[in-house]
Amino acid sequence: MQVNLHDAKTHLSRYVAQALEGEEVVIAKAGQPMVRLVPVAAAPEARRGGFLSGSAVLGADLKADFAAEIDSLFG
């Protein structure tokens, strides 16, 4: 369905509802298609930080393990 810009301004909620139902709605100005109303895809689920907290243990003392290399780099 193609509608003109003035009609789209007047009946925007109707056209949004039709787009949500799967109908393609194109808004035109002077007969030239300008935009297409389409539903927004579902927002991605928010990332949860720390869900692996405590499941891994680092058993290295990095300062002691690399002390010689650190001393050679920084004197």
Backbone atoms as SQL, in Angstrom:
CREATE TABLE atoms (id INTEGER PRIMARY KEY, chain TEXT, resi INTEGER, resn TEXT, atom TEXT, x REAL, y REAL, z REAL);
INSERT INTO atoms VALUES
  (1, 'A', 1, 'MET', 'N', 0.849, -1.163, 0.000),
  (2, 'A', 1, 'MET', 'CA', 0.000, 0.000, 0.000),
  (3, 'A', 1, 'MET', 'C', 0.896, 1.227, 0.000),
  (4, 'A', 2, 'GLN', 'N', 0.570, 2.187, -0.852),
  (5, 'A', 2, 'GLN', 'CA', 1.310, 3.443, -0.894),
  (6, 'A', 2, 'GLN', 'C', 0.359, 4.573, -0.524),
  (7, 'A', 3, 'VAL', 'N', 0.790, 5.419, 0.405),
  (8, 'A', 3, 'VAL', 'CA', -0.018, 6.551, 0.844),
  (9, 'A', 3, 'VAL', 'C', 0.804, 7.823, 0.712),
  (10, 'A', 4, 'ASN', 'N', 0.115, 8.950, 0.537),
  (11, 'A', 4, 'ASN', 'CA', 0.862, 10.201, 0.432),
  (12, 'A', 4, 'ASN', 'C', 1.221, 10.712, 1.831),
  (13, 'A', 5, 'LEU', 'N', 2.159, 11.617, 1.868),
  (14, 'A', 5, 'LEU', 'CA', 2.710, 12.110, 3.138),
  (15, 'A', 5, 'LEU', 'C', 1.641, 12.776, 4.007),
  (16, 'A', 6, 'HIS', 'N', 0.787, 13.561, 3.416),
  (17, 'A', 6, 'HIS', 'CA', -0.259, 14.238, 4.188),
  (18, 'A', 6, 'HIS', 'C', -1.199, 13.218, 4.823),
  (19, 'A', 7, 'ASP', 'N', -1.591, 12.207, 4.067),
  (20, 'A', 7, 'ASP', 'CA', -2.465, 11.157, 4.593),
  (21, 'A', 7, 'ASP', 'C', -1.754, 10.374, 5.709),
  (22, 'A', 8, 'ALA', 'N', -0.462, 10.149, 5.536),
  (23, 'A', 8, 'ALA', 'CA', 0.305, 9.423, 6.565),
  (24, 'A', 8, 'ALA', 'C', 0.349, 10.218, 7.868),
  (25, 'A', 9, 'LYS', 'N', 0.489, 11.528, 7.774),
  (26, 'A', 9, 'LYS', 'CA', 0.494, 12.357, 8.984),
  (27, 'A', 9, 'LYS', 'C', -0.864, 12.301, 9.686),
  (28, 'A', 10, 'THR', 'N', -1.919, 12.274, 8.889),
  (29, 'A', 10, 'THR', 'CA', -3.264, 12.261, 9.443),
  (30, 'A', 10, 'THR', 'C', -3.626, 10.926, 10.078),
  (31, 'A', 11, 'HIS', 'N', -3.191, 9.817, 9.468),
  (32, 'A', 11, 'HIS', 'CA', -3.602, 8.480, 9.892),
  (33, 'A', 11, 'HIS', 'C', -2.409, 7.603, 10.281),
  (34, 'A', 12, 'LEU', 'N', -1.404, 8.196, 10.888),
  (35, 'A', 12, 'LEU', 'CA', -0.179, 7.457, 11.194),
  (36, 'A', 12, 'LEU', 'C', -0.443, 6.225, 12.046),
  (37, 'A', 13, 'SER', 'N', -1.248, 6.340, 13.087),
  (38, 'A', 13, 'SER', 'CA', -1.468, 5.189, 13.973),
  (39, 'A', 13, 'SER', 'C', -2.108, 4.031, 13.208),
  (40, 'A', 14, 'ARG', 'N', -2.988, 4.316, 12.271),
  (41, 'A', 14, 'ARG', 'CA', -3.614, 3.261, 11.465),
  (42, 'A', 14, 'ARG', 'C', -2.559, 2.540, 10.616),
  (43, 'A', 15, 'TYR', 'N', -1.667, 3.314, 10.000),
  (44, 'A', 15, 'TYR', 'CA', -0.650, 2.706, 9.141),
  (45, 'A', 15, 'TYR', 'C', 0.400, 1.946, 9.942),
  (46, 'A', 16, 'VAL', 'N', 0.712, 2.425, 11.125),
  (47, 'A', 16, 'VAL', 'CA', 1.636, 1.687, 11.997),
  (48, 'A', 16, 'VAL', 'C', 1.021, 0.346, 12.375),
  (49, 'A', 17, 'ALA', 'N', -0.261, 0.337, 12.708),
  (50, 'A', 17, 'ALA', 'CA', -0.935, -0.923, 13.055),
  (51, 'A', 17, 'ALA', 'C', -0.930, -1.882, 11.869),
  (52, 'A', 18, 'GLN', 'N', -1.151, -1.371, 10.680),
  (53, 'A', 18, 'GLN', 'CA', -1.130, -2.230, 9.500),
  (54, 'A', 18, 'GLN', 'C', 0.265, -2.779, 9.247),
  (55, 'A', 19, 'ALA', 'N', 1.288, -1.967, 9.449),
  (56, 'A', 19, 'ALA', 'CA', 2.662, -2.440, 9.273),
  (57, 'A', 19, 'ALA', 'C', 2.992, -3.521, 10.291),
  (58, 'A', 20, 'LEU', 'N', 2.514, -3.365, 11.526),
  (59, 'A', 20, 'LEU', 'CA', 2.753, -4.381, 12.549),
  (60, 'A', 20, 'LEU', 'C', 2.063, -5.696, 12.211),
  (61, 'A', 21, 'GLU', 'N', 0.970, -5.628, 11.456),
  (62, 'A', 21, 'GLU', 'CA', 0.260, -6.839, 11.040),
  (63, 'A', 21, 'GLU', 'C', 0.888, -7.480, 9.815),
  (64, 'A', 22, 'GLY', 'N', 1.958, -6.866, 9.281),
  (65, 'A', 22, 'GLY', 'CA', 2.677, -7.469, 8.166),
  (66, 'A', 22, 'GLY', 'C', 2.429, -6.821, 6.822),
  (67, 'A', 23, 'GLU', 'N', 1.563, -5.833, 6.754),
  (68, 'A', 23, 'GLU', 'CA', 1.293, -5.169, 5.485),
  (69, 'A', 23, 'GLU', 'C', 2.385, -4.150, 5.203),
  (70, 'A', 24, 'GLU', 'N', 2.837, -4.095, 3.953),
  (71, 'A', 24, 'GLU', 'CA', 3.859, -3.118, 3.586),
  (72, 'A', 24, 'GLU', 'C', 3.186, -1.770, 3.368),
  (73, 'A', 25, 'VAL', 'N', 3.678, -0.744, 4.044),
  (74, 'A', 25, 'VAL', 'CA', 3.143, 0.605, 3.910),
  (75, 'A', 25, 'VAL', 'C', 4.276, 1.507, 3.443),
  (76, 'A', 26, 'VAL', 'N', 4.109, 2.092, 2.275),
  (77, 'A', 26, 'VAL', 'CA', 5.107, 2.995, 1.706),
  (78, 'A', 26, 'VAL', 'C', 4.525, 4.401, 1.742),
  (79, 'A', 27, 'ILE', 'N', 5.309, 5.344, 2.249),
  (80, 'A', 27, 'ILE', 'CA', 4.878, 6.737, 2.294),
  (81, 'A', 27, 'ILE', 'C', 5.567, 7.467, 1.142),
  (82, 'A', 28, 'ALA', 'N', 4.757, 8.177, 0.341),
  (83, 'A', 28, 'ALA', 'CA', 5.273, 8.853, -0.845),
  (84, 'A', 28, 'ALA', 'C', 4.994, 10.350, -0.768),
  (85, 'A', 29, 'LYS', 'N', 5.795, 11.103, -1.497),
  (86, 'A', 29, 'LYS', 'CA', 5.582, 12.548, -1.623),
  (87, 'A', 29, 'LYS', 'C', 5.585, 12.855, -3.116),
  (88, 'A', 30, 'ALA', 'N', 4.520, 13.453, -3.576),
  (89, 'A', 30, 'ALA', 'CA', 4.349, 13.766, -5.002),
  (90, 'A', 30, 'ALA', 'C', 4.483, 12.503, -5.850),
  (91, 'A', 31, 'GLY', 'N', 3.995, 11.391, -5.331),
  (92, 'A', 31, 'GLY', 'CA', 4.017, 10.129, -6.072),
  (93, 'A', 31, 'GLY', 'C', 5.337, 9.380, -6.028),
  (94, 'A', 32, 'GLN', 'N', 6.352, 9.962, -5.409),
  (95, 'A', 32, 'GLN', 'CA', 7.671, 9.318, -5.308),
  (96, 'A', 32, 'GLN', 'C', 7.789, 8.639, -3.949),
  (97, 'A', 33, 'PRO', 'N', 8.005, 7.316, -3.912),
  (98, 'A', 33, 'PRO', 'CA', 8.163, 6.629, -2.620),
  (99, 'A', 33, 'PRO', 'C', 9.341, 7.220, -1.843),
  (100, 'A', 34, 'MET', 'N', 9.117, 7.458, -0.554),
  (101, 'A', 34, 'MET', 'CA', 10.156, 8.040, 0.300),
  (102, 'A', 34, 'MET', 'C', 10.625, 7.057, 1.362),
  (103, 'A', 35, 'VAL', 'N', 9.683, 6.477, 2.107),
  (104, 'A', 35, 'VAL', 'CA', 10.041, 5.575, 3.208),
  (105, 'A', 35, 'VAL', 'C', 9.065, 4.414, 3.257),
  (106, 'A', 36, 'ARG', 'N', 9.500, 3.360, 3.946),
  (107, 'A', 36, 'ARG', 'CA', 8.658, 2.186, 4.159),
  (108, 'A', 36, 'ARG', 'C', 8.516, 1.969, 5.655),
  (109, 'A', 37, 'LEU', 'N', 7.286, 1.778, 6.118),
  (110, 'A', 37, 'LEU', 'CA', 7.051, 1.461, 7.530),
  (111, 'A', 37, 'LEU', 'C', 7.234, -0.033, 7.720),
  (112, 'A', 38, 'VAL', 'N', 8.107, -0.406, 8.611),
  (113, 'A', 38, 'VAL', 'CA', 8.327, -1.814, 8.931),
  (114, 'A', 38, 'VAL', 'C', 8.444, -1.958, 10.436),
  (115, 'A', 39, 'PRO', 'N', 8.021, -3.098, 10.986),
  (116, 'A', 39, 'PRO', 'CA', 8.166, -3.309, 12.428),
  (117, 'A', 39, 'PRO', 'C', 9.646, -3.420, 12.806),
  (118, 'A', 40, 'VAL', 'N', 9.968, -2.965, 13.984),
  (119, 'A', 40, 'VAL', 'CA', 11.323, -3.083, 14.515),
  (120, 'A', 40, 'VAL', 'C', 11.503, -4.508, 15.015),
  (121, 'A', 41, 'ALA', 'N', 12.641, -5.097, 14.685),
  (122, 'A', 41, 'ALA', 'CA', 12.943, -6.440, 15.176),
  (123, 'A', 41, 'ALA', 'C', 13.045, -6.405, 16.697),
  (124, 'A', 42, 'ALA', 'N', 12.779, -7.527, 17.327),
  (125, 'A', 42, 'ALA', 'CA', 12.851, -7.602, 18.793),
  (126, 'A', 42, 'ALA', 'C', 14.243, -7.185, 19.263),
  (127, 'A', 43, 'ALA', 'N', 14.283, -6.406, 20.313),
  (128, 'A', 43, 'ALA', 'CA', 15.554, -5.945, 20.864),
  (129, 'A', 43, 'ALA', 'C', 16.336, -7.125, 21.414),
  (130, 'A', 44, 'PRO', 'N', 17.638, -7.140, 21.193),
  (131, 'A', 44, 'PRO', 'CA', 18.437, -8.233, 21.742),
  (132, 'A', 44, 'PRO', 'C', 18.394, -8.219, 23.269),
  (133, 'A', 45, 'GLU', 'N', 18.511, -9.387, 23.842),
  (134, 'A', 45, 'GLU', 'CA', 18.482, -9.493, 25.297),
  (135, 'A', 45, 'GLU', 'C', 19.700, -8.791, 25.886),
  (136, 'A', 46, 'ALA', 'N', 19.491, -8.069, 26.937),
  (137, 'A', 46, 'ALA', 'CA', 20.593, -7.349, 27.586),
  (138, 'A', 46, 'ALA', 'C', 21.630, -8.340, 28.096),
  (139, 'A', 47, 'ARG', 'N', 22.879, -7.994, 27.916),
  (140, 'A', 47, 'ARG', 'CA', 23.965, -8.865, 28.366),
  (141, 'A', 47, 'ARG', 'C', 24.090, -8.782, 29.882),
  (142, 'A', 48, 'ARG', 'N', 24.286, -9.942, 30.476),
  (143, 'A', 48, 'ARG', 'CA', 24.480, -9.976, 31.926),
  (144, 'A', 48, 'ARG', 'C', 25.966, -10.185, 32.201),
  (145, 'A', 49, 'GLY', 'N', 26.557, -9.262, 32.913),
  (146, 'A', 49, 'GLY', 'CA', 27.956, -9.401, 33.276),
  (147, 'A', 49, 'GLY', 'C', 28.106, -10.249, 34.533),
  (148, 'A', 50, 'GLY', 'N', 29.173, -10.988, 34.599),
  (149, 'A', 50, 'GLY', 'CA', 29.480, -11.750, 35.790),
  (150, 'A', 50, 'GLY', 'C', 28.755, -13.067, 35.945),
  (151, 'A', 51, 'PHE', 'N', 28.143, -13.579, 34.878),
  (152, 'A', 51, 'PHE', 'CA', 27.409, -14.829, 35.026),
  (153, 'A', 51, 'PHE', 'C', 28.350, -16.026, 35.214),
  (154, 'A', 52, 'LEU', 'N', 29.647, -15.872, 34.903),
  (155, 'A', 52, 'LEU', 'CA', 30.619, -16.947, 35.140),
  (156, 'A', 52, 'LEU', 'C', 31.482, -16.655, 36.370),
  (157, 'A', 53, 'SER', 'N', 31.073, -15.688, 37.139),
  (158, 'A', 53, 'SER', 'CA', 31.846, -15.287, 38.301),
  (159, 'A', 53, 'SER', 'C', 32.061, -16.469, 39.246),
  (160, 'A', 54, 'GLY', 'N', 33.327, -16.691, 39.596),
  (161, 'A', 54, 'GLY', 'CA', 33.669, -17.751, 40.529),
  (162, 'A', 54, 'GLY', 'C', 33.803, -19.131, 39.898),
  (163, 'A', 55, 'SER', 'N', 33.541, -19.258, 38.594),
  (164, 'A', 55, 'SER', 'CA', 33.620, -20.584, 37.977),
  (165, 'A', 55, 'SER', 'C', 35.024, -20.905, 37.480),
  (166, 'A', 56, 'ALA', 'N', 35.895, -19.929, 37.390),
  (167, 'A', 56, 'ALA', 'CA', 37.263, -20.165, 36.950),
  (168, 'A', 56, 'ALA', 'C', 38.211, -19.615, 38.009),
  (169, 'A', 57, 'VAL', 'N', 39.280, -20.333, 38.254),
  (170, 'A', 57, 'VAL', 'CA', 40.254, -19.914, 39.251),
  (171, 'A', 57, 'VAL', 'C', 41.610, -19.800, 38.581),
  (172, 'A', 58, 'LEU', 'N', 42.259, -18.676, 38.747),
  (173, 'A', 58, 'LEU', 'CA', 43.587, -18.457, 38.202),
  (174, 'A', 58, 'LEU', 'C', 44.586, -18.759, 39.304),
  (175, 'A', 59, 'GLY', 'N', 45.358, -19.795, 39.092),
  (176, 'A', 59, 'GLY', 'CA', 46.292, -20.221, 40.122),
  (177, 'A', 59, 'GLY', 'C', 47.720, -19.820, 39.848),
  (178, 'A', 60, 'ALA', 'N', 47.940, -18.700, 39.206),
  (179, 'A', 60, 'ALA', 'CA', 49.292, -18.271, 38.867),
  (180, 'A', 60, 'ALA', 'C', 49.608, -16.968, 39.593),
  (181, 'A', 61, 'ASP', 'N', 50.840, -16.848, 40.003),
  (182, 'A', 61, 'ASP', 'CA', 51.331, -15.590, 40.560),
  (183, 'A', 61, 'ASP', 'C', 52.133, -14.943, 39.437),
  (184, 'A', 62, 'LEU', 'N', 51.487, -14.113, 38.641),
  (185, 'A', 62, 'LEU', 'CA', 52.115, -13.573, 37.437),
  (186, 'A', 62, 'LEU', 'C', 53.357, -12.751, 37.746),
  (187, 'A', 63, 'LYS', 'N', 53.343, -12.035, 38.844),
  (188, 'A', 63, 'LYS', 'CA', 54.516, -11.230, 39.181),
  (189, 'A', 63, 'LYS', 'C', 55.723, -12.121, 39.448),
  (190, 'A', 64, 'ALA', 'N', 55.511, -13.190, 40.195),
  (191, 'A', 64, 'ALA', 'CA', 56.621, -14.101, 40.497),
  (192, 'A', 64, 'ALA', 'C', 57.022, -14.912, 39.266),
  (193, 'A', 65, 'ASP', 'N', 56.036, -15.345, 38.474),
  (194, 'A', 65, 'ASP', 'CA', 56.333, -16.176, 37.302),
  (195, 'A', 65, 'ASP', 'C', 57.126, -15.423, 36.239),
  (196, 'A', 66, 'PHE', 'N', 56.907, -14.126, 36.126),
  (197, 'A', 66, 'PHE', 'CA', 57.579, -13.356, 35.085),
  (198, 'A', 66, 'PHE', 'C', 58.533, -12.312, 35.648),
  (199, 'A', 67, 'ALA', 'N', 58.989, -12.471, 36.856),
  (200, 'A', 67, 'ALA', 'CA', 59.860, -11.491, 37.501),
  (201, 'A', 67, 'ALA', 'C', 61.143, -11.254, 36.721),
  (202, 'A', 68, 'ALA', 'N', 61.749, -12.314, 36.206),
  (203, 'A', 68, 'ALA', 'CA', 63.007, -12.156, 35.464),
  (204, 'A', 68, 'ALA', 'C', 62.778, -11.357, 34.178),
  (205, 'A', 69, 'GLU', 'N', 61.696, -11.652, 33.478),
  (206, 'A', 69, 'GLU', 'CA', 61.417, -10.943, 32.229),
  (207, 'A', 69, 'GLU', 'C', 61.060, -9.479, 32.501),
  (208, 'A', 70, 'ILE', 'N', 60.326, -9.224, 33.563),
  (209, 'A', 70, 'ILE', 'CA', 59.965, -7.859, 33.922),
  (210, 'A', 70, 'ILE', 'C', 61.219, -7.063, 34.292),
  (211, 'A', 71, 'ASP', 'N', 62.117, -7.686, 35.051),
  (212, 'A', 71, 'ASP', 'CA', 63.368, -7.005, 35.419),
  (213, 'A', 71, 'ASP', 'C', 64.214, -6.705, 34.210),
  (214, 'A', 72, 'SER', 'N', 64.261, -7.629, 33.230),
  (215, 'A', 72, 'SER', 'CA', 65.074, -7.384, 32.038),
  (216, 'A', 72, 'SER', 'C', 64.476, -6.257, 31.172),
  (217, 'A', 73, 'LEU', 'N', 63.157, -6.126, 31.193),
  (218, 'A', 73, 'LEU', 'CA', 62.515, -5.080, 30.384),
  (219, 'A', 73, 'LEU', 'C', 62.649, -3.707, 31.033),
  (220, 'A', 74, 'PHE', 'N', 62.519, -3.641, 32.350),
  (221, 'A', 74, 'PHE', 'CA', 62.492, -2.360, 33.035),
  (222, 'A', 74, 'PHE', 'C', 63.717, -2.095, 33.894),
  (223, 'A', 75, 'GLY', 'N', 64.624, -3.038, 33.949),
  (224, 'A', 75, 'GLY', 'CA', 65.878, -2.844, 34.632),
  (225, 'A', 75, 'GLY', 'C', 65.790, -2.781, 36.074);
